Amino acid sequence: SSLLDFGSWRRVMADLAPIFDSLKELSAEDGTVGVERLKHVLVKIGMQDADAMSVMNVVQNSEGRVNLNDFAAWVSLKPQMSVAWNDNIILATDSYKFSHWKQYPPGTEYVYSYFESRGCERKEWNEVAFFGLQYFLKRYLLGQVITQAKIDEAVTMCSEHFIGDGLFYKEGFQYILDKHGGKLPISIKAIPEGMVVPTKTALFTMVNTDPKCYWLTNFLETLLVQVWYPMTVCTNSRYQKLSIHQALADTGNEEWGIPGGSCFKLHDFGFRGVSSVESAAVGGAAHLVNFLGTDTVAALLCCRRYYHATKAAGHSIPASEHSTITSWGVEHEVDAMKNMLLQYPSGLVACVSDSFDVFKACRDYWGDELKELIKGRISGDSWGRLVVRPDSGDPTETCVQIVTILCQQFQDDVITTKTGHKLLLPYIRVIQGDGVDYESVPKILGALKDAGFAADNMVFGSGGALLQKLNRDTFKCAFKCSEITVNGQAREVFKDPITDKGKASKKGRLTVQRAEETEGREEDRYKPRQDENGIAGGEGFLHYSADGKFVTVASGRGDPSKDLLVEVFRDGVLLKDWTLQEIRARADIPNGPFSQG
C-alpha cells in the first residue's frame, strides 16, 4: 500500500487533533465510525485519496468500521514504522538542471545527446561491457511518471530550495502531463546490453520526440548517467573473469561448462561494502552477468524483476563467519570446525579458518584431525566439498602457503593436471576473500602457477573492490549534446577545450557500426585538433576504435541499417526487453561458461 511518509503523518496528526472530538460525536455507541466517513475526513485534511484508502484497508475491522481510539493510537505509532522512499523523477536531477530550459537558443526544438566512455584510468582496460540501462528505464521511466502530485511537490521544493523565482519550469512538466499523459516524450537508442565494445564508442543516445520538450533530454542526464555504475562493475567483473580463465587454461583445466571453468570462481561479497541497497542490487546484478556466485541477495531480486531471471540468477552455500567460530573459544576451534562438517554433511560448505592460526588450522585440523570427515564428503552417491577461507595476511603469500600445506596433508589424493600442476581432489578448495581485486587475482594465480599449483585449487570472494572501489571517472563516462534543431534547422554541437584534449566530444547524429561494414576515406577519419591554433572540434567524422573493429560515425553520415544502436525506449514505452540469459551470452568470454553448448 502507498502509505504516507513521516512528514505527512505529522501533518495528519496535527490536523486530526482539533476535530477528533467531533469525530467521536459521529461514532456509534461502540466508538466506531464507518470507513467512508473517516476516509472523507482524511481526504478533507489533505491526505491523498489513494493513501486514505490504504489506511482504511489497514485499520478497518471485519464489518468495515474503524474504532476511533484504536485509530488514534495507530496514527501516533505510525512514524515509528519504516518510511518508504517515494520516487519523483522531476526531483531526480541536479539542481542546476532546473534553470537550463531558459538557456537554449530561441526556437530550439530538439536536443540530441549521447553517452560514452571517453577512456579508462586503468590503462590496460580498453573495452566496456555495457549493462544496466534497462534497470533505470524500467525502474524510473516507464509509463506515467509525471503526475499532478509530483509537479506540486516539485513546485514546493524548488520554491524553498532556490533563491529567486522562475527557475522551475512548471509549464513544461504540466504540458507533459496534459499532452502525453505523464509519459516522457523521448527516444533512447542503446548498444544491446551485454555487448562488449571499445571505449570511446557511443553507448546510448537520447532525443526528445516533442519539440516543446527540447529541455527534457539533458534534464534526464543526472539519472541516466548513473548507468556508469553497473556498466563499470560488469566490466570490472569481466576483466577478472578473463584473468581467472587464462590462469585455469595455463594450469591444465579441462572442464569449461557450468559448474566448471570460471563460473563460480569469483563470488560477490559486496553487499555490506556498497553505498546503498540499490547499489548492491544493480552492481550485484552486473557481476552476475559474468559469474554464478553471489552473497548479495538484492542482486537476485534485481535480475528477476528487471532482467527476466526465471529462477535465482546466482548461488551460495552455508558458510561460517568469525563469530560462529570464535564463540567456541580458542581451545575448541577444532570443534567449531567439526560442527560445520557435521551440520552440513553433504554439498558445499565454507569455513573461515584464520581466527587464531590459519596455518595450524590447515595443517592440524583440516589436514589431520578432520581429514577423514573431509575426504568422506565424496562417497557413493554423496558429494560434498569443504572450502577453506583465510581472511588476513598478504593474499598472495597466504594463498600459496595454504595450498602448499593442504597439498602436503592430502598428498595421497593430489592429482597432476596435463600442464604438470598439482590439484587437490574436489572435496577441498580454498577461497580468498580478503584483498581481492582485478590486480591481486592474477598476482595470486601467477604465484600459485609458479609454485606448481593449478588455478582450480582457488576460488575468490570480492566485496568493496568489486562493487564499490570504482567511480564515474574509472571509465571517464560523459553525456554530451551533439546536435540541436532550431527553427527546423539542425546544428552540430560539440565541446573541445584546449585545456583537456580528452574531453573533446562528437558532433551531430551518431551511429555505431562495425568497421568492416563501413566505407570511408582516409580524409574522413576523425583527427583531433593538436593545439589552440587547430580547428575546434577537429576534422573528420569517422571515430574508429583503438582496435579498429568499430567506428562511431558522426555528423549524421552513418548508415542506419548498420547501426548497432537499437531503439530501446520511446514515449514511455520499453521497446527492447533483454533477458539475463541473452546478456550473459553476449558478454561471455571465448570458451566461457555461458558459451558452452
C-alpha positions as CSV (number, residue, x, y, z in Angstrom):
1,S,0.0,0.0,0.0
2,S,1.1,3.6,-0.6
3,L,1.1,4.7,3.0
4,L,2.2,8.2,3.9
5,D,5.7,9.3,4.7
6,F,6.7,10.7,8.1
7,G,6.0,14.3,7.3
8,S,2.5,13.5,6.1
9,W,1.7,11.6,9.2
10,R,2.8,14.5,11.4
11,R,0.5,16.8,9.4
12,V,-2.4,14.4,9.7
13,M,-1.9,14.1,13.4
14,A,-1.8,17.8,13.8
15,D,-4.9,18.4,11.7
16,L,-6.8,15.5,13.2
17,A,-6.4,16.6,16.8
18,P,-8.8,19.6,16.8
19,I,-11.6,17.6,15.1
20,F,-11.2,14.3,17.0
21,D,-13.9,15.1,19.5
22,S,-16.3,15.9,16.6
23,L,-15.5,12.6,15.0
24,K,-16.4,10.9,18.3
25,E,-19.8,12.5,18.2
26,L,-20.4,10.9,14.8
27,S,-19.4,7.5,16.0
28,A,-21.7,4.8,17.2
29,E,-22.1,3.7,20.8
30,D,-19.3,1.2,20.4
31,G,-16.9,4.0,19.4
32,T,-16.6,3.0,15.8
33,V,-17.2,5.0,12.6
34,G,-17.8,3.9,9.1
35,V,-14.9,3.6,6.7
36,E,-16.2,6.0,4.1
37,R,-16.9,8.7,6.7
38,L,-13.4,8.5,8.1
39,K,-11.9,8.4,4.7
40,H,-13.8,11.5,3.7
41,V,-12.4,13.3,6.8
42,L,-8.8,12.3,6.0
43,V,-9.1,13.5,2.4
44,K,-10.5,16.8,3.6
45,I,-7.5,17.4,5.8
46,G,-5.0,16.8,3.0
47,M,-4.5,13.1,2.5
48,Q,-4.4,11.7,-1.0
49,D,-7.4,9.6,-1.8
50,A,-5.3,6.5,-2.5
51,D,-3.4,6.9,0.8
52,A,-6.7,7.3,2.7
53,M,-8.0,4.1,1.1
54,S,-4.7,2.3,2.0
55,V,-5.1,3.5,5.6
56,M,-8.7,2.2,5.7
57,N,-7.6,-1.2,4.5
58,V,-5.2,-1.4,7.4
59,V,-7.4,-0.2,10.3
60,Q,-10.9,-1.3,9.4
61,N,-12.5,-4.3,11.2
62,S,-14.3,-7.2,9.6
63,E,-17.5,-5.2,9.5
64,G,-16.0,-2.3,7.6
65,R,-15.8,0.1,10.6
66,V,-12.9,1.7,12.5
67,N,-12.6,2.1,16.2
68,L,-11.6,5.7,16.7
69,N,-9.5,5.2,19.8
70,D,-7.6,2.4,18.2
71,F,-7.1,4.5,15.1
72,A,-5.7,7.4,17.1
73,A,-3.2,5.1,18.8
74,W,-2.2,3.6,15.4
75,V,-1.7,7.1,13.9
76,S,0.6,8.1,16.8
77,L,2.7,5.0,16.3
78,K,2.9,5.2,12.5
79,P,6.1,7.4,12.5
80,Q,8.0,4.6,14.2
81,M,7.4,2.4,11.3
82,S,9.7,2.2,8.2
83,V,9.4,5.2,6.0
84,A,9.2,4.4,2.3
85,W,11.1,6.5,-0.3
86,N,8.6,7.8,-2.9
87,D,10.1,8.4,-6.4
88,N,9.6,11.7,-8.1
89,I,11.5,11.8,-11.4
90,I,11.2,15.6,-11.5
91,L,13.4,15.8,-8.4
92,A,15.8,13.1,-9.6
93,T,18.2,15.6,-11.1
94,D,20.9,18.1,-10.3
95,S,19.6,21.5,-9.1
96,Y,21.1,23.5,-11.9
97,K,19.2,21.5,-14.5
98,F,16.0,23.3,-13.4
99,S,17.4,26.5,-14.9
100,H,18.5,25.1,-18.3
101,W,15.2,25.4,-20.1
102,K,15.8,29.1,-20.4
103,Q,19.3,28.8,-21.7
104,Y,19.0,27.1,-25.1
105,P,18.9,29.2,-28.3
106,P,15.4,30.7,-29.0
107,G,13.5,28.4,-31.3
108,T,15.2,25.2,-30.1
109,E,13.0,22.2,-30.9
110,Y,15.2,19.1,-30.4
111,V,18.2,18.3,-28.3
112,Y,20.2,15.2,-29.2
113,S,22.8,13.8,-26.7
114,Y,24.9,10.7,-26.3
115,F,26.6,8.8,-23.5
116,E,30.1,7.2,-23.8
117,S,33.2,6.1,-22.0
118,R,36.0,8.5,-23.0
119,G,38.7,6.0,-22.0
120,C,39.7,4.3,-18.8
121,E,42.0,5.3,-15.9
122,R,43.1,1.6,-15.8
123,K,45.3,1.7,-18.8
124,E,45.1,-1.9,-19.8
125,W,41.3,-1.7,-19.9
126,N,40.2,-0.7,-23.4
127,E,36.7,-2.0,-23.7
128,V,33.4,-2.0,-21.7
129,A,30.6,-4.5,-21.2
130,F,27.5,-2.4,-21.4
131,F,24.9,-3.2,-18.8
132,G,22.3,-1.5,-16.6
133,L,20.3,0.9,-18.7
134,Q,17.3,-1.4,-18.8
135,Y,17.2,-1.3,-15.0
136,F,16.9,2.5,-15.0
137,L,14.4,2.6,-17.8
138,K,12.1,0.0,-16.0
139,R,12.7,1.4,-12.6
140,Y,12.2,5.1,-13.3
141,L,10.9,5.9,-16.8
142,L,8.2,3.5,-18.0
143,G,4.6,4.6,-18.2
144,Q,3.2,7.7,-16.5
145,V,6.0,9.1,-14.4
146,I,4.7,12.7,-14.2
147,T,1.6,13.3,-12.0
148,Q,0.0,16.4,-10.6
149,A,1.1,15.5,-7.1
150,K,4.7,15.2,-8.3
151,I,4.6,18.6,-10.1
152,D,3.1,20.2,-7.0
153,E,5.8,18.6,-4.8
154,A,8.5,19.9,-7.1
155,V,6.9,23.4,-7.1
156,T,7.1,23.5,-3.3
157,M,10.6,22.0,-3.1
158,C,12.1,24.4,-5.7
159,S,10.5,27.4,-4.2
160,E,12.2,26.6,-0.9
161,H,15.5,25.4,-2.5
162,F,16.3,28.2,-4.9
163,I,16.9,31.9,-4.2
164,G,14.7,33.7,-6.7
165,D,11.6,32.7,-8.7
166,G,11.1,31.4,-12.1
167,L,13.6,28.5,-12.2
168,F,11.2,25.6,-12.1
169,Y,9.6,25.0,-15.4
170,K,6.1,24.0,-14.2
171,E,4.5,24.7,-17.5
172,G,6.9,22.2,-19.2
173,F,6.0,19.4,-16.8
174,Q,2.3,20.3,-16.9
175,Y,2.5,20.1,-20.7
176,I,3.9,16.5,-20.4
177,L,1.1,15.6,-18.0
178,D,-1.7,17.1,-20.1
179,K,-0.4,16.3,-23.6
180,H,1.4,13.0,-23.0
181,G,-0.4,11.6,-20.0
182,G,2.7,12.0,-17.9
183,K,4.8,9.8,-20.2
184,L,8.2,11.1,-21.2
185,P,8.4,12.1,-24.9
186,I,11.9,10.9,-25.6
187,S,13.6,8.3,-27.7
188,I,16.6,6.3,-26.5
189,K,18.9,4.1,-28.6
190,A,21.5,1.9,-27.0
191,I,24.1,-0.7,-27.5
192,P,22.5,-4.1,-26.7
193,E,23.1,-4.9,-23.1
194,G,26.0,-7.3,-22.5
195,M,27.7,-6.3,-25.7
196,V,31.4,-5.6,-25.3
197,V,32.7,-2.6,-27.2
198,P,35.8,-0.4,-27.1
199,T,36.0,2.7,-25.0
200,K,35.2,6.0,-26.9
201,T,32.3,4.3,-28.5
202,A,28.8,5.9,-28.2
203,L,26.8,3.6,-25.8
204,F,23.4,5.3,-25.9
205,T,21.8,8.3,-27.5
206,M,18.7,10.3,-26.4
207,V,16.5,12.9,-28.1
208,N,13.1,14.4,-27.3
209,T,10.2,13.4,-29.6
210,D,8.1,16.5,-28.9
211,P,9.6,19.9,-30.0
212,K,8.1,21.6,-27.0
213,C,10.1,19.3,-24.7
214,Y,13.6,20.1,-26.1
215,W,14.8,20.8,-22.5
216,L,13.9,17.3,-21.3
217,T,16.8,15.4,-23.0
218,N,19.5,16.8,-20.8
219,F,17.3,17.2,-17.8
220,L,17.3,13.4,-17.6
221,E,21.2,13.2,-17.8
222,T,21.6,13.0,-14.0
223,L,19.6,9.9,-13.6
224,L,20.6,8.0,-16.8
225,V,24.3,8.7,-16.5
226,Q,24.2,6.5,-13.4
227,V,24.4,3.6,-15.8
228,W,28.1,4.2,-15.4
229,Y,27.9,2.2,-12.2
230,P,26.5,-1.2,-13.4
231,M,28.5,-0.8,-16.6
232,T,31.7,-0.4,-14.7
233,V,31.0,-3.2,-12.2
234,C,30.1,-5.5,-15.1
235,T,33.4,-4.7,-16.9
236,N,35.4,-4.9,-13.7
237,S,34.0,-8.4,-13.0
238,R,34.5,-9.4,-16.7
239,Y,38.2,-8.5,-16.6
240,Q,38.7,-10.6,-13.5
241,K,36.9,-13.4,-15.3
242,L,39.4,-13.1,-18.2
243,S,42.3,-13.4,-15.7
244,I,40.9,-16.4,-13.9
245,H,40.0,-18.1,-17.2
246,Q,43.5,-17.6,-18.5
247,A,45.1,-19.0,-15.3
248,L,42.8,-22.0,-15.5
249,A,43.9,-22.7,-19.1
250,D,47.6,-22.2,-18.2
251,T,47.5,-24.7,-15.4
252,G,45.6,-27.5,-17.2
253,N,41.9,-27.0,-16.6
254,E,39.8,-29.1,-19.0
255,E,36.2,-28.5,-17.7
256,W,34.7,-25.2,-19.0
257,G,31.0,-25.7,-18.8
258,I,28.8,-25.0,-15.8
259,P,29.6,-25.7,-12.9
260,G,33.3,-25.9,-14.0
261,G,35.5,-23.3,-15.6
262,S,35.3,-19.8,-14.3
263,C,31.6,-19.5,-13.5
264,F,31.9,-19.9,-9.7
265,K,35.4,-18.6,-9.3
266,L,34.6,-15.0,-8.2
267,H,32.0,-14.7,-5.5
268,D,30.3,-11.4,-4.7
269,F,30.8,-10.4,-1.1
270,G,30.0,-6.8,-1.7
271,F,26.5,-6.1,-0.2
272,R,27.8,-4.5,3.1
273,G,30.5,-2.6,1.3
274,V,28.4,-0.5,-1.1
275,S,26.7,2.8,-0.5
276,S,23.1,1.7,-0.7
277,V,20.8,-1.3,-1.2
278,E,20.1,-0.1,-4.7
279,S,23.8,-0.1,-5.4
280,A,24.0,-3.7,-4.1
281,A,21.1,-4.7,-6.3
282,V,22.3,-3.1,-9.6
283,G,26.0,-3.7,-9.0
284,G,25.4,-7.3,-7.9
285,A,23.3,-8.0,-11.0
286,A,26.1,-6.6,-13.1
287,H,28.5,-9.1,-11.6
288,L,26.0,-11.9,-12.3
289,V,26.3,-11.2,-16.0
290,N,29.7,-12.9,-15.7
291,F,29.6,-15.3,-12.8
292,L,27.1,-17.5,-10.8
293,G,28.3,-17.0,-7.3
294,T,26.9,-14.3,-5.0
295,D,26.0,-13.5,-1.4
296,T,24.3,-10.2,-2.4
297,V,20.6,-11.2,-2.2
298,A,19.4,-7.9,-3.6
299,A,21.1,-8.7,-6.9
300,L,18.8,-11.8,-7.2
301,L,15.7,-9.6,-6.9
302,C,17.1,-7.2,-9.5
303,C,17.8,-9.9,-12.0
304,R,14.3,-11.4,-11.5
305,R,12.4,-8.1,-11.7
306,Y,14.3,-6.3,-14.3
307,Y,16.0,-8.9,-16.4
308,H,13.6,-11.9,-16.6
309,A,15.7,-14.3,-14.5
310,T,13.2,-17.2,-14.1
311,K,15.0,-18.6,-11.0
312,A,17.8,-17.4,-8.8
313,A,20.5,-15.9,-11.0
314,G,23.2,-16.7,-8.5
315,H,24.0,-19.3,-5.9
316,S,25.6,-19.5,-2.5
317,I,26.5,-22.1,0.2
318,P,26.4,-22.4,4.0
319,A,29.4,-20.6,5.4
320,S,30.7,-19.5,8.8
321,E,31.8,-16.1,10.0
322,H,34.3,-15.4,12.7
323,S,31.6,-15.0,15.4
324,T,30.3,-18.6,14.8
325,I,33.8,-20.0,15.2
326,T,35.4,-17.7,17.8
327,S,32.3,-18.1,20.1
328,W,33.5,-21.7,20.7
329,G,36.8,-20.3,22.2
330,V,40.4,-20.9,21.3
331,E,40.6,-24.4,22.7
332,H,37.5,-25.5,20.9
333,E,38.2,-24.0,17.4
334,V,38.5,-27.5,16.0
335,D,35.2,-28.5,17.5
336,A,33.6,-25.4,15.8
337,M,35.1,-26.6,12.5
338,K,34.0,-30.2,13.0
339,N,30.5,-28.8,13.7
340,M,30.4,-27.2,10.3
341,L,31.2,-30.5,8.6
342,L,28.5,-32.3,10.7
343,Q,25.8,-29.7,10.4
344,Y,26.3,-29.7,6.6
345,P,27.3,-33.3,5.8
346,S,26.8,-33.0,2.0
347,G,27.1,-30.3,-0.6
348,L,29.5,-27.4,-0.3
349,V,30.3,-25.6,3.0
350,A,32.8,-22.8,3.7
351,C,34.6,-22.2,6.9
352,V,36.7,-19.2,7.9
353,S,40.0,-20.6,9.3
354,D,42.2,-17.6,10.3
355,S,40.6,-16.8,13.7
356,F,43.8,-17.7,15.5
357,D,46.3,-19.5,13.4
358,V,45.3,-20.3,9.8
359,F,48.4,-22.4,9.1
360,K,47.8,-24.6,12.2
361,A,44.1,-24.9,11.2
362,C,45.0,-26.2,7.8
363,R,47.8,-28.5,8.9
364,D,46.4,-29.9,12.2
365,Y,42.7,-29.5,12.0
366,W,41.6,-29.8,8.3
367,G,44.7,-31.7,7.3
368,D,44.8,-34.2,10.2
369,E,42.1,-34.4,12.9
370,L,39.2,-33.7,10.5
371,K,40.8,-35.2,7.4
372,E,38.7,-38.3,7.1
373,L,35.5,-36.3,7.5
374,I,36.5,-34.1,4.7
375,K,37.5,-37.0,2.4
376,G,34.3,-38.8,3.2
377,R,32.2,-36.0,1.7
378,I,32.6,-37.7,-1.7
379,S,31.4,-41.2,-1.2
380,G,29.0,-43.3,-3.2
381,D,26.1,-41.1,-4.2
382,S,27.2,-38.4,-1.7
383,W,29.1,-35.3,-3.0
384,G,30.4,-32.5,-0.9
385,R,33.3,-30.0,-0.6
386,L,34.9,-28.0,2.2
387,V,36.1,-24.6,1.1
388,V,38.8,-23.3,3.5
389,R,38.7,-19.5,3.9
390,P,41.7,-17.4,5.1
391,D,40.8,-13.8,5.8
392,S,44.0,-12.0,6.7
393,G,47.7,-11.5,5.8
394,D,49.3,-10.9,2.5
395,P,46.8,-12.5,0.0
396,T,49.5,-13.9,-2.4
397,E,51.8,-15.3,0.3
398,T,48.9,-16.7,2.4
399,C,47.2,-18.5,-0.5
400,V,50.5,-20.1,-1.7
401,Q,51.3,-21.3,1.9
402,I,47.8,-22.7,2.5
403,V,47.6,-24.6,-0.8
404,T,51.1,-25.9,-0.1
405,I,50.0,-27.2,3.3
406,L,46.8,-28.7,2.1
407,C,48.5,-30.5,-0.8
408,Q,51.0,-31.9,1.7
409,Q,48.4,-33.1,4.1
410,F,46.2,-34.6,1.4
411,Q,49.1,-35.7,-0.8
412,D,47.8,-39.2,-1.4
413,D,44.9,-37.7,-3.3
414,V,46.6,-34.8,-5.1
415,I,46.5,-35.2,-8.9
416,T,48.6,-33.6,-11.6
417,T,47.0,-31.7,-14.5
418,K,48.1,-32.0,-18.1
419,T,50.3,-29.0,-17.6
420,G,52.1,-30.6,-14.6
421,H,50.4,-28.6,-11.9
422,K,49.2,-30.0,-8.6
423,L,45.4,-30.1,-7.9
424,L,43.5,-31.1,-4.8
425,L,40.7,-33.6,-5.2
426,P,37.2,-31.9,-5.4
427,Y,36.4,-32.4,-1.8
428,I,38.5,-29.4,-0.7
429,R,39.3,-26.0,-2.1
430,V,40.4,-22.6,-0.8
431,I,38.6,-19.3,-1.1
432,Q,40.5,-16.0,-0.7
433,G,38.0,-13.2,0.3
434,D,40.3,-10.5,1.6
435,G,42.2,-8.0,-0.5
436,V,40.8,-9.4,-3.8
437,D,40.6,-7.1,-6.8
438,Y,41.5,-7.0,-10.5
439,E,45.2,-6.7,-9.7
440,S,45.5,-9.2,-6.8
441,V,43.7,-12.0,-8.6
442,P,46.2,-12.5,-11.4
443,K,49.0,-11.9,-8.9
444,I,47.8,-14.7,-6.6
445,L,47.1,-17.1,-9.5
446,G,50.5,-16.3,-11.1
447,A,52.3,-17.1,-7.8
448,L,50.4,-20.4,-7.5
449,K,51.3,-21.3,-11.0
450,D,55.0,-20.6,-10.4
451,A,54.8,-22.7,-7.3
452,G,53.4,-25.6,-9.3
453,F,49.8,-25.4,-8.3
454,A,46.7,-25.3,-10.5
455,A,44.4,-22.3,-10.5
456,D,41.4,-24.6,-9.9
457,N,42.5,-25.0,-6.3
458,M,41.3,-21.5,-5.7
459,V,38.1,-19.6,-5.5
460,F,37.9,-15.8,-4.8
461,G,35.4,-13.6,-3.0
462,S,35.4,-9.8,-3.5
463,G,33.4,-7.1,-1.8
464,G,34.2,-3.4,-1.9
465,A,36.7,-3.8,-4.7
466,L,34.1,-5.5,-6.9
467,L,31.1,-3.2,-6.3
468,Q,32.5,0.0,-4.7
469,K,36.1,0.7,-5.5
470,L,35.3,2.5,-8.7
471,N,33.6,5.7,-9.8
472,R,32.3,7.6,-12.9
473,D,35.9,8.5,-13.8
474,T,37.0,4.9,-13.9
475,F,35.7,4.8,-17.5
476,K,35.6,8.6,-17.8
477,C,31.8,8.4,-18.5
478,A,30.2,11.5,-20.0
479,F,26.9,12.6,-21.5
480,K,27.2,15.3,-24.2
481,C,24.8,17.2,-26.5
482,S,25.9,16.7,-30.2
483,E,23.1,18.2,-32.1
484,I,20.2,20.7,-31.7
485,T,17.4,21.7,-34.1
486,V,16.5,25.3,-34.1
487,N,13.5,26.5,-36.1
488,G,13.7,23.4,-38.2
489,Q,17.5,23.6,-38.9
490,A,19.8,21.0,-37.4
491,R,23.1,22.3,-35.9
492,E,26.1,20.3,-34.8
493,V,27.1,20.8,-31.2
494,F,30.4,19.9,-29.6
495,K,33.0,20.8,-27.0
496,D,36.7,20.9,-27.5
497,P,38.5,22.5,-24.5
498,I,42.1,23.4,-25.2
499,T,43.0,22.6,-21.6
500,D,41.9,18.9,-22.0
501,K,42.0,17.1,-25.3
502,G,40.4,14.0,-23.8
503,K,37.2,15.9,-23.3
504,A,36.5,16.7,-27.0
505,S,33.0,15.4,-27.9
506,K,31.5,14.1,-31.0
507,K,29.3,16.0,-33.4
508,G,25.8,15.5,-34.9
509,R,23.7,12.4,-35.1
510,L,25.6,9.2,-34.4
511,T,25.6,5.6,-35.5
512,V,27.9,2.8,-34.2
513,Q,29.0,0.4,-36.9
514,R,31.4,-2.4,-37.4
515,A,34.5,-1.0,-39.2
516,E,34.5,-3.9,-41.7
517,E,31.0,-2.8,-42.8
518,T,31.7,0.8,-43.1
519,E,33.2,2.6,-46.1
520,G,35.3,5.6,-45.5
521,R,38.1,7.6,-46.9
522,E,41.3,8.4,-45.0
523,E,40.4,12.1,-45.0
524,D,37.1,11.3,-43.3
525,R,38.9,9.7,-40.3
526,Y,38.5,11.9,-37.2
527,K,41.6,13.9,-36.4
528,P,41.5,15.9,-33.2
529,R,43.0,19.4,-33.1
530,Q,46.6,19.4,-31.9
531,D,46.8,22.9,-30.3
532,E,44.9,26.1,-29.8
533,N,45.5,27.1,-33.4
534,G,43.8,24.0,-34.8
535,I,40.2,23.7,-35.9
536,A,37.9,23.5,-32.9
537,G,36.1,20.2,-32.9
538,G,38.8,18.5,-35.0
539,E,38.3,17.2,-38.6
540,G,36.6,14.1,-40.0
541,F,33.5,12.2,-38.8
542,L,34.8,8.6,-38.5
543,H,35.7,7.9,-34.9
544,Y,37.5,4.5,-35.1
545,S,38.1,2.4,-32.0
546,A,41.6,1.8,-31.0
547,D,41.4,-1.8,-32.1
548,G,40.0,-0.8,-35.5
549,K,36.9,-3.0,-35.2
550,F,34.2,-0.4,-34.5
551,V,33.5,3.1,-35.7
552,T,31.2,5.8,-34.3
553,V,30.1,7.7,-37.4
554,A,29.3,11.3,-36.5
555,S,27.7,14.2,-38.3
556,G,24.7,12.2,-39.4
557,R,26.9,10.4,-42.0
558,G,26.2,6.8,-40.8
559,D,24.2,4.1,-42.3
560,P,21.1,3.4,-40.1
561,S,20.8,-0.1,-41.5
562,K,24.2,-1.0,-40.0
563,D,23.7,0.9,-36.7
564,L,24.4,-1.2,-33.6
565,L,22.4,1.2,-31.5
566,V,18.9,-0.2,-31.0
567,E,15.9,1.9,-30.0
568,V,15.0,0.6,-26.6
569,F,12.6,3.3,-25.3
570,R,10.1,5.7,-26.9
571,D,7.5,7.9,-25.3
572,G,7.2,5.9,-22.0
573,V,7.3,2.5,-23.7
574,L,10.1,-0.1,-23.4
575,L,10.8,-1.4,-26.9
576,K,13.6,-3.9,-26.1
577,D,13.4,-6.1,-23.0
578,W,16.7,-8.0,-22.8
579,T,16.9,-11.2,-20.6
580,L,19.8,-12.0,-18.4
581,Q,20.3,-15.2,-20.5
582,E,20.8,-13.1,-23.6
583,I,23.1,-10.6,-21.8
584,R,25.3,-13.4,-20.4
585,A,25.7,-15.0,-23.8
586,R,26.6,-11.6,-25.3
587,A,29.1,-10.7,-22.6
588,D,30.8,-14.1,-22.2
589,I,34.5,-14.5,-22.9
590,P,35.8,-17.0,-25.5
591,N,35.2,-20.6,-24.3
592,G,33.4,-19.1,-21.3
593,P,30.7,-20.9,-19.2
594,F,27.8,-19.2,-21.0
595,S,29.1,-20.0,-24.4
596,Q,29.1,-23.8,-24.0
597,G,26.6,-26.0,-25.8
